[in-house]
Structure formats: C-alpha cells, structure tokens
Amino acid sequence: MFWYEDEVRRLEKERLVTGRNPDVIFYGSSSIRMWDSLNLDFKHAEVVNLGFGGSTLAACVWFFERVMLHYNPRALVIYAGDNDLGDGRHPEEIFIFFQQLMLKVANRFGELPCYFVSLKPSLSRWHKADQLRYTNNLIESEIIKLSNNWKFIDVFKKMLDKSGQPERSYFLDDRLHLSEKGYQLWGDIINQFLIHR
C-alpha cells in the first residue's frame, strides 16, 4: 500500500490545517477525490472529501484509522471497489474487504449512519459488467441481511441508457471517471438518502 502514502499524508495534513469536523465524510477512490462540486452538491451539510486517487476498497480498509483520526462525523458515504476489480481481484475478495470496513467503522464510530455507493458501470470496465453486478449484489445483500446502520445506494442502474449500456454523458473522455453530469446525478441520488436519514 506504499504507493498511496503521499495521498494519505495529504489527507492527514488537511485535517490538521482545517480542523473541520464535518457532518458527512465522503471516503473512497478517485470518484470521490475528483468530486470538485461536493460542497455545492450537498449544501444542507458540512462535508469533507477524503477520497484518494486510485484507491481500492482494500486500501480504504488499510488506511481507515489514519484517515479518520480526529474526525467525528454524523454520517459516512463510501465509494470504492471497482479499482479492486480493475486490479484483477474477484468479487468475493471485495466483499471480504467490505466486511472488514464495516468492522473498522463500527470500532471507530459505533452505529454511525453509513452509505455504500454501488460500483458504477464504467464504460472502460464494461467488459466486467457481470462482476460489477455480482459485487454490488453481494454487498447489498449483506447490508439488507444485517439491517443495521448501513444503507446501499444503487447508482449502477441509473447510469445506464435505455439500451442497458452505460450512459456516455456521465463519463469523461477516459471512459472511467465521472463527468459533471455524472456527479450531478450522483448528488441527486445520494442527497435523497442523506436528507431523509
């Protein structure tokens, strides 16, 4: 995990500089880190972006205590996992990382309201669509089964066009990261959960 060190140190320093204690922490991969309009999209809450580029769900587990140190949010929104698939990991491995993350969150924050954003249907990873769906299903089923403080936010289906393919306008030219329109969609979907929690 050493290749994430620079980004994790950046997050640690930002906390020391700002001293902010947010209502909602957004944590995860570059889909979170690149969300430049996060504060505008969630005007009803004080939010902090703790995304770090290229992060896997495995890395989110590994660095959880360091990144969350000194924070006491009212809710946590997490997006990570598709980079794990991109690195060749299997859905079952990602599911185990998710279970580990749940334990870390419980140990650090107790019954904090947590929201897991489903893996998105990236154009560049559409050849892994079945694995993306299966991973989402494993995680959603676990959240439903436990019926605790976690909620599953499905963005996958809402990012498909009428033919069942990923909607191109939701992605940048790299076919992986979200466009402004993609973030607008995510903001609309996630806000529905946060406002009614």
C-alpha positions, 0 to 999 in steps of 0.5 A: 500500500506504499504507493498511496502514502503521499495521498494519505499524508495529504489527507492527514495534513488537511485535517490538521490545517482545517480542523473541520469536523464535518457532518458527512465524510465522503471516503473512497477512490478517485470518484470521490477525490475528483468530486470538485462540486461536493460542497455545492452538491450537498449544501444542507451539510458540512462535508469533507472529501477524503477520497484518494486517487486510485484507491481500492476498497482494500486500501480504504480498509488499510488506511481507515484509522489514519484517515479518520483520526480526529474526525467525528462525523454524523454520517459516512458515504463510501465509494470504492471497489471497482479499482479492486476489480480493475486490479484483477481481484474477484468479487468475493475478495471485495466483499471480504474487504467490505466486511472488514470496513464495516468492522473498522467503522463500527470500532471507530464510530459505533452505529454511525449512519453509513452509505455504500455507493454501488460500483458504477458501470464504467464504460472502460470496465464494461467488459466486467459488467457481470462482476460489477453486478455480482459485487454490488449484489453481494454487498447489498445483500449483506447490508439488507441481511444485517439491517443495521446502520448501513444503507446501499445506494444503487447508482449502477442502474441509473447510469445506464441508457435505455439500451442497458449500456452505460450512459456516455454523458456521465463519463469523461473522455477516459471512459472511467471517471465521472463527468459533471453530469455524472456527479450531478446525478450522483448528488441527486441520488445520494442527497435523497438518502442523506436528507431523509436519514 
